[in-house]
């Protein structure tokens, strides 16, 4: 079955009428899993409080923002949505943010003077920002799906600052052959790694950071419903410092 505006609206209407995922799947001719994930995604796009988690994300921000005290902050938010976290960031400095939906970007632009919201695909825009040598004190990577395509290059946007990363709990995204290969290719994760899922993500993040001469510290991994919110301190370092190699440059020949 192909999803379009008509079938999406029908699925939401059936759900509002109290139909189960299984019943909706039978009516639309698809699987219960497909219906479940589609309705969750549509609810996220409609700015439902259940999926935004702004209060939990703000609490985490407040735990670590002191690490950037004394600076006039330059902040990048890759996916502003309806501006829940953008409002919090606007209190701390200048915010540049993106959203794939034009109406959401326009709405956020109207809300704050020190926010520049741009209608664009941030997965592509991050490449441009790296090419332009842009630097930020805080980068929030919070896409609707997986953050995989922002790495490793996103680390190059920070020389000394914080990154907040949203990562779905295993199984939130429908697990099929493509998803299994995605886990393997981007994060080195197998389906049998459920108990060490975060450890695998952390390991790959350290590897991604190393590729751009960054040393990172995972400050916190906070589970919020169906996502993990990962707070990361990022610091530009020489590769010698990162691996602990001492080079004697004064050897008598």
C-alpha positions in Angstrom: 0.0 0.0 0.0 1.2 3.5 -0.9 0.7 6.3 1.7 -0.8 9.5 0.5 -2.7 12.4 2.0 -6.0 10.5 1.6 -4.8 7.3 3.3 -3.0 9.2 6.1 -6.2 11.1 6.9 -8.3 8.0 6.8 -5.8 6.2 9.2 -6.0 9.1 11.7 -9.8 9.2 11.4 -10.1 5.5 12.1 -7.8 5.8 15.1 -9.8 8.7 16.5 -12.9 6.5 16.2 -11.2 4.0 18.5 -10.2 1.4 16.0 -7.1 -0.7 16.9 -4.0 -0.8 14.8 -4.9 -4.3 13.6 -8.4 -3.2 12.6 -7.0 -0.1 10.7 -4.5 -2.4 9.0 -7.2 -4.7 7.8 -9.3 -1.8 6.4 -6.3 -0.2 4.6 -4.7 -3.4 3.5 -1.3 -3.1 5.3 0.4 -4.3 8.5 -0.3 -3.3 12.1 3.3 -2.3 12.4 3.1 0.0 9.4 -0.1 1.7 10.8 1.5 2.1 14.2 4.6 3.8 12.9 2.7 6.0 10.5 0.2 7.3 13.1 3.1 8.0 15.5 4.9 10.0 12.8 1.8 11.9 11.8 1.2 12.8 15.5 4.7 14.1 15.8 4.2 16.3 12.8 1.0 17.7 14.3 3.0 18.9 17.4 1.3 16.7 19.9 2.7 17.1 23.5 3.1 13.4 23.8 5.9 13.4 21.2 7.7 16.7 21.7 9.2 16.1 25.2 10.2 19.8 25.5 10.1 19.9 29.3 12.4 16.8 29.6 14.8 18.2 27.0 14.8 21.6 28.7 15.6 19.9 32.1 18.6 18.2 30.5 19.8 21.4 28.8 19.7 23.2 32.2 21.9 20.4 33.7 24.8 21.1 31.3 24.4 24.7 30.0 26.8 25.9 32.8 29.6 24.3 30.8 29.1 27.2 28.3 28.8 30.0 30.9 30.3 33.3 30.0 29.9 33.0 26.2 27.6 34.7 23.8 26.2 31.5 22.4 25.9 30.6 18.7 23.4 27.8 18.4 22.4 25.4 15.6 19.1 23.4 15.8 18.8 21.1 12.8 15.1 20.4 13.2 13.1 23.1 14.9 9.6 21.6 14.5 7.1 24.0 16.0 9.8 25.8 18.1 9.6 24.1 21.5 13.3 24.0 22.1 14.0 27.0 19.8 12.3 29.1 22.5 14.6 27.8 25.1 17.7 28.3 23.0 16.7 31.8 22.0 17.1 32.8 25.7 20.8 31.7 25.5 22.0 33.3 22.3 21.5 33.5 18.5 19.8 30.5 17.0 20.0 29.2 13.4 17.5 26.5 12.8 16.0 24.4 10.0 12.8 22.6 9.2 11.7 20.6 6.1 8.2 22.0 6.4 7.8 25.6 5.2 4.9 26.5 7.5 6.8 25.4 10.6 9.9 27.4 9.6 7.8 30.4 8.9 6.0 30.1 12.3 9.3 29.8 14.3 10.7 32.8 12.4 7.9 35.0 13.6 8.3 34.1 17.3 11.8 35.4 18.2 14.0 38.3 17.0 17.3 36.4 17.5 16.2 33.2 15.6 16.7 32.6 11.9 14.5 29.7 10.8 15.2 28.4 7.4 13.0 26.1 5.2 15.5 23.5 4.1 16.6 19.9 4.4 19.1 20.1 7.3 20.8 16.8 6.4 22.0 18.6 3.2 22.5 22.0 4.8 24.9 20.7 7.4 27.3 19.9 4.5 27.1 23.5 3.4 27.8 24.7 7.0 30.8 22.6 7.3 32.1 23.8 3.9 31.6 27.4 5.0 33.6 26.7 8.2 30.7 27.6 10.4 31.2 27.0 14.2 28.7 26.7 17.0 28.8 26.5 20.7 25.7 24.2 20.8 24.3 21.9 18.2 21.0 20.1 18.6 20.4 17.2 16.2 16.8 16.1 16.7 15.4 14.7 13.5 12.1 12.9 13.2 13.9 9.7 12.3 17.5 8.5 12.8 20.3 11.1 13.0 22.7 8.9 11.0 23.2 11.1 8.0 24.6 14.0 10.1 27.7 12.1 11.0 30.6 12.2 11.0 30.7 15.8 9.6 28.4 17.4 12.2 31.3 17.2 14.8 33.3 19.6 12.6 30.7 22.3 13.5 31.9 22.4 17.2 35.4 23.2 18.4 34.5 23.5 22.1 30.9 23.0 23.0 27.8 20.9 23.5 25.9 18.6 21.2 22.4 17.2 22.1 21.5 14.2 20.0 18.2 12.4 19.8 18.3 8.7 19.0 15.3 6.3 18.7 15.0 3.4 21.1 15.6 0.1 19.2 12.4 -1.1 17.7 10.7 2.3 17.5 11.5 2.3 13.8 10.0 -0.6 11.9 12.6 -3.3 11.7 12.9 -4.7 8.2 15.8 -5.6 6.0 16.6 -2.0 5.3 16.5 -1.1 9.0 18.8 -4.0 9.9 21.3 -2.9 7.3 21.0 0.7 8.4 21.9 -0.3 12.0 24.9 -2.3 10.7 26.2 0.3 8.2 26.0 3.4 10.3 26.3 2.3 13.9 27.8 -1.3 13.8 24.7 -2.5 15.6 23.1 -6.0 15.2 19.6 -6.9 16.4 21.2 -9.1 19.1 22.9 -5.9 20.5 19.7 -4.7 22.3 21.4 -4.9 25.7 24.4 -3.0 24.5 22.6 -0.6 22.1 23.8 2.6 23.8 27.3 1.3 24.2 27.5 0.6 20.4 26.1 4.1 19.6 28.7 5.7 22.0 31.5 3.7 20.5 30.6 4.8 17.0 30.2 8.5 18.1 33.7 8.4 19.5 34.9 7.0 16.1 33.0 9.7 14.2 34.5 12.4 16.4 38.0 11.1 15.9 37.6 11.4 12.1 37.4 15.2 12.6 40.0 15.6 15.4 37.4 15.9 18.1 37.5 14.3 21.5 34.1 13.8 23.1 32.6 12.9 26.4 29.2 11.4 26.7 27.8 13.4 29.6 24.4 11.8 29.8 22.1 9.4 28.1 18.5 10.1 29.1 15.7 7.9 28.0 12.5 9.8 27.3 9.6 7.5 26.3 10.7 6.2 22.8 13.9 8.2 22.4 17.3 8.6 24.0 18.5 12.1 24.5 22.3 12.1 24.5 24.3 15.1 25.9 27.9 15.2 24.5 30.7 17.5 25.3 32.9 18.1 22.1 36.4 19.5 22.1 38.8 20.0 19.2 42.1 18.2 19.9 45.2 17.0 18.0 45.1 13.3 17.1 48.2 12.9 19.3 46.3 14.2 22.3 43.3 12.0 21.6 45.3 8.8 21.3 47.8 9.7 24.0 50.8 9.8 21.8 53.8 11.9 22.9 56.0 13.1 20.0 59.6 14.2 20.8 60.4 17.0 18.3 63.8 17.8 19.7 65.7 14.7 18.9 69.4 15.3 18.2 70.4 13.8 14.9 
